[in-house]
Amino acid sequence: MRNLLRFAAAGVAGLGFARLASAIARFHATAGTKVSRRNFTRNAVLGGVALNLGLLGAGFVRFFWPNKTGAFGSALTVPASSIPEVGGTPFQYTVGKFYVVHNDDGLLALYWSCPHLGCTVPWAPNFGEFRCPCHGSIYDTNGINTGGPAPRPLDTMAIEVLPNGDIVVDTGNISTRPSHYEPEQATPYQF
Protein backbone atom coordinates (compact mmCIF):
# COMPACT_ATOMS: atom_id res chain seq x y z
CA MET A 1 0.00 0.00 0.00
CA ARG A 2 2.81 2.38 0.93
CA ASN A 3 4.61 1.73 -2.38
CA LEU A 4 1.38 2.28 -4.29
CA LEU A 5 0.89 5.69 -2.65
CA ARG A 6 4.49 6.65 -3.32
CA PHE A 7 4.16 5.55 -6.95
CA ALA A 8 0.97 7.62 -7.34
CA ALA A 9 2.59 10.68 -5.73
CA ALA A 10 5.63 10.32 -7.97
CA GLY A 11 3.37 10.01 -11.02
CA VAL A 12 1.45 13.18 -10.16
CA ALA A 13 4.69 15.06 -9.44
CA GLY A 14 6.25 13.68 -12.62
CA LEU A 15 3.27 14.84 -14.69
CA GLY A 16 3.60 18.36 -13.26
CA PHE A 17 7.33 18.45 -13.92
CA ALA A 18 6.77 17.20 -17.47
CA ARG A 19 4.35 20.03 -18.19
CA LEU A 20 6.70 22.56 -16.61
CA ALA A 21 9.63 21.25 -18.68
CA SER A 22 7.50 21.43 -21.82
CA ALA A 23 6.60 25.04 -21.09
CA ILE A 24 10.28 25.92 -20.49
CA ALA A 25 11.26 24.20 -23.74
CA ARG A 26 8.63 26.16 -25.68
CA PHE A 27 9.85 29.34 -24.05
CA HIS A 28 13.47 28.63 -25.04
CA ALA A 29 12.46 27.61 -28.56
CA THR A 30 10.90 31.01 -29.03
CA ALA A 31 13.73 32.81 -27.24
CA GLY A 32 14.92 34.26 -30.53
CA THR A 33 11.55 35.85 -31.10
CA LYS A 34 10.11 38.67 -29.16
CA VAL A 35 7.95 37.60 -26.19
CA SER A 36 4.90 39.70 -25.53
CA ARG A 37 4.24 41.08 -22.11
CA ARG A 38 1.01 39.08 -21.94
CA ASN A 39 2.75 35.73 -22.67
CA PHE A 40 5.53 36.45 -20.18
CA THR A 41 3.04 37.34 -17.43
CA ARG A 42 0.91 34.27 -18.20
CA ASN A 43 3.93 31.94 -18.08
CA ALA A 44 5.21 33.52 -14.87
CA VAL A 45 1.81 33.21 -13.16
CA LEU A 46 1.30 29.62 -14.34
CA GLY A 47 4.81 28.69 -13.22
CA GLY A 48 4.23 30.27 -9.80
CA VAL A 49 0.88 28.49 -9.41
CA ALA A 50 2.38 25.15 -10.46
CA LEU A 51 5.27 25.57 -8.05
CA ASN A 52 2.99 26.49 -5.14
CA LEU A 53 0.57 23.64 -5.87
CA GLY A 54 3.48 21.21 -6.03
CA LEU A 55 4.86 22.38 -2.70
CA LEU A 56 1.41 22.34 -1.13
CA GLY A 57 0.76 18.82 -2.44
CA ALA A 58 4.12 17.54 -1.21
CA GLY A 59 3.52 19.07 2.22
CA PHE A 60 0.02 17.58 2.35
CA VAL A 61 1.29 14.09 1.51
CA ARG A 62 4.14 14.33 4.03
CA PHE A 63 1.87 15.63 6.81
CA PHE A 64 -0.68 12.82 6.45
CA TRP A 65 1.86 10.04 5.80
CA PRO A 66 1.73 7.72 8.82
CA ASN A 67 4.87 7.51 10.92
CA LYS A 68 5.85 4.23 12.51
CA THR A 69 6.35 5.01 16.17
CA GLY A 70 7.62 2.32 18.45
CA ALA A 71 7.18 -1.40 18.22
CA PHE A 72 3.46 -1.48 19.00
CA GLY A 73 1.64 -3.58 16.42
CA SER A 74 4.35 -6.22 16.10
CA ALA A 75 5.35 -9.34 18.03
CA LEU A 76 7.37 -8.50 21.16
CA THR A 77 9.38 -10.88 23.31
CA VAL A 78 9.12 -10.74 27.10
CA PRO A 79 11.97 -12.54 28.89
CA ALA A 80 11.13 -15.26 31.40
CA SER A 81 12.77 -13.20 34.15
CA SER A 82 10.09 -10.49 33.73
CA ILE A 83 7.10 -12.80 33.99
CA PRO A 84 5.44 -12.38 37.40
CA GLU A 85 4.78 -15.21 39.80
CA VAL A 86 1.27 -16.65 40.08
CA GLY A 87 -0.86 -13.96 41.70
CA GLY A 88 2.03 -11.46 41.64
CA THR A 89 2.03 -7.85 40.53
CA PRO A 90 1.38 -7.61 36.77
CA PHE A 91 4.41 -6.84 34.62
CA GLN A 92 3.99 -3.60 32.66
CA TYR A 93 5.58 -3.66 29.19
CA THR A 94 5.50 -0.02 28.13
CA VAL A 95 6.75 -0.48 24.56
CA GLY A 96 3.96 -2.95 23.80
CA LYS A 97 1.24 -1.15 25.80
CA PHE A 98 0.23 -4.25 27.77
CA TYR A 99 0.42 -5.97 31.14
CA VAL A 100 1.42 -9.60 31.66
CA VAL A 101 -0.75 -11.20 34.34
CA HIS A 102 0.05 -14.66 35.75
CA ASN A 103 -2.95 -16.36 37.36
CA ASP A 104 -3.65 -19.99 38.31
CA ASP A 105 -4.67 -20.82 34.71
CA GLY A 106 -1.65 -19.27 32.96
CA LEU A 107 -0.73 -15.94 31.38
CA LEU A 108 -2.82 -13.08 30.08
CA ALA A 109 -1.51 -10.15 28.06
CA LEU A 110 -3.94 -7.31 28.82
CA TYR A 111 -4.02 -4.30 26.50
CA TRP A 112 -3.86 -1.27 28.78
CA SER A 113 -6.36 0.83 26.81
CA CYS A 114 -9.70 1.28 28.57
CA PRO A 115 -12.59 0.05 26.37
CA HIS A 116 -14.69 2.99 27.58
CA LEU A 117 -12.79 5.90 26.00
CA GLY A 118 -9.25 4.62 25.42
CA CYS A 119 -7.49 6.01 28.49
CA THR A 120 -4.37 4.21 29.73
CA VAL A 121 -5.39 2.02 32.68
CA PRO A 122 -2.69 1.74 35.35
CA TRP A 123 -2.27 -1.01 37.94
CA ALA A 124 -3.26 0.24 41.42
CA PRO A 125 -1.08 -1.79 43.81
CA ASN A 126 -2.84 -0.40 46.91
CA PHE A 127 -6.14 -1.90 45.74
CA GLY A 128 -4.80 -4.91 43.82
CA GLU A 129 -6.72 -4.00 40.67
CA PHE A 130 -6.57 -1.89 37.52
CA ARG A 131 -8.20 1.55 37.87
CA CYS A 132 -8.90 3.94 35.02
CA PRO A 133 -8.11 7.52 36.11
CA CYS A 134 -10.42 9.12 33.52
CA HIS A 135 -13.90 7.90 34.45
CA GLY A 136 -13.35 5.42 37.27
CA SER A 137 -13.62 2.06 35.54
CA ILE A 138 -12.27 -0.74 37.75
CA TYR A 139 -10.89 -4.09 36.56
CA ASP A 140 -9.79 -7.11 38.58
CA THR A 141 -6.41 -8.82 38.06
CA ASN A 142 -7.82 -10.77 35.09
CA GLY A 143 -8.97 -7.55 33.41
CA ILE A 144 -12.70 -8.13 34.02
CA ASN A 145 -14.60 -4.90 34.68
CA THR A 146 -16.04 -4.77 38.17
CA GLY A 147 -17.17 -1.14 38.28
CA GLY A 148 -17.47 2.08 36.37
CA PRO A 149 -18.75 2.90 32.90
CA ALA A 150 -16.56 0.47 30.92
CA PRO A 151 -18.78 -1.65 28.64
CA ARG A 152 -16.51 -4.71 28.62
CA PRO A 153 -13.29 -6.19 30.06
CA LEU A 154 -9.79 -5.16 29.01
CA ASP A 155 -8.82 -6.62 25.64
CA THR A 156 -6.24 -9.39 25.40
CA MET A 157 -3.32 -10.01 23.07
CA ALA A 158 -2.18 -13.35 21.70
CA ILE A 159 0.65 -15.06 23.61
CA GLU A 160 3.09 -17.72 22.41
CA VAL A 161 5.32 -19.50 24.93
CA LEU A 162 8.88 -20.25 23.76
CA PRO A 163 10.79 -23.38 24.91
CA ASN A 164 13.17 -21.31 27.07
CA GLY A 165 10.31 -19.74 29.07
CA ASP A 166 10.22 -16.42 27.22
CA ILE A 167 6.89 -15.37 25.76
CA VAL A 168 6.06 -13.60 22.51
CA VAL A 169 3.11 -11.21 22.67
CA ASP A 170 1.55 -10.25 19.34
CA THR A 171 0.46 -6.63 19.89
CA GLY A 172 -1.15 -6.61 16.45
CA ASN A 173 -3.57 -9.38 17.49
CA ILE A 174 -5.88 -7.68 20.00
CA SER A 175 -9.18 -9.39 20.76
CA THR A 176 -12.23 -8.64 22.86
CA ARG A 177 -13.67 -11.22 25.21
CA PRO A 178 -16.90 -11.98 27.08
CA SER A 179 -17.88 -10.14 30.25
CA HIS A 180 -16.71 -12.96 32.49
CA TYR A 181 -13.38 -14.71 32.89
CA GLU A 182 -12.93 -18.20 31.44
CA PRO A 183 -9.78 -20.32 32.03
CA GLU A 184 -9.44 -20.82 28.25
CA GLN A 185 -8.55 -17.13 27.89
CA ALA A 186 -5.21 -17.72 29.64
CA THR A 187 -2.19 -19.28 27.94
CA PRO A 188 -0.79 -22.16 30.02
CA TYR A 189 2.68 -21.44 31.40
CA GLN A 190 4.71 -24.10 33.25
CA PHE A 191 8.17 -22.68 34.03
Stockholm file with secondary structure:
# STOCKHOLM 1.0

chainA/1-191         MRNLLRFAAAGVAGLGFARLASAIARFHATAGTKVSRRNFTRNAVLGGVALNLGLLGAGFVRFFWPNKTGAFGSALTVPASSIPEVGGTPFQYTVGKFYVVHNDDGLLALYWSCPHLGCTVPWAPNFGEFRCPCHGSIYDTNGINTGGPAPRPLDTMAIEVLPNGDIVVDTGNISTRPSHYEPEQATPYQF
#=GR chainA/1-191 SS CHHHHHHHHHHHHHHHHHHHHHHHHHHHHTTTSCCCHHHHHHHHHHHHHHHHHHHHHHHHHHHHSCCCCSSTTSEEEECGGGSCCTTCCCEEETTTTEEEEEETTEEEEEECBCTTTCCBCCEETTTTEEECTTTCCEECTTCCEEESSCSSCCCEEEEEECTTSCEEEEEEEEECCCSSCCGGGSBCCCC
#=GC SS_cons         CHHHHHHHHHHHHHHHHHHHHHHHHHHHHTTTSCCCHHHHHHHHHHHHHHHHHHHHHHHHHHHHSCCCCSSTTSEEEECGGGSCCTTCCCEEETTTTEEEEEETTEEEEEECBCTTTCCBCCEETTTTEEECTTTCCEECTTCCEEESSCSSCCCEEEEEECTTSCEEEEEEEEECCCSSCCGGGSBCCCC
//
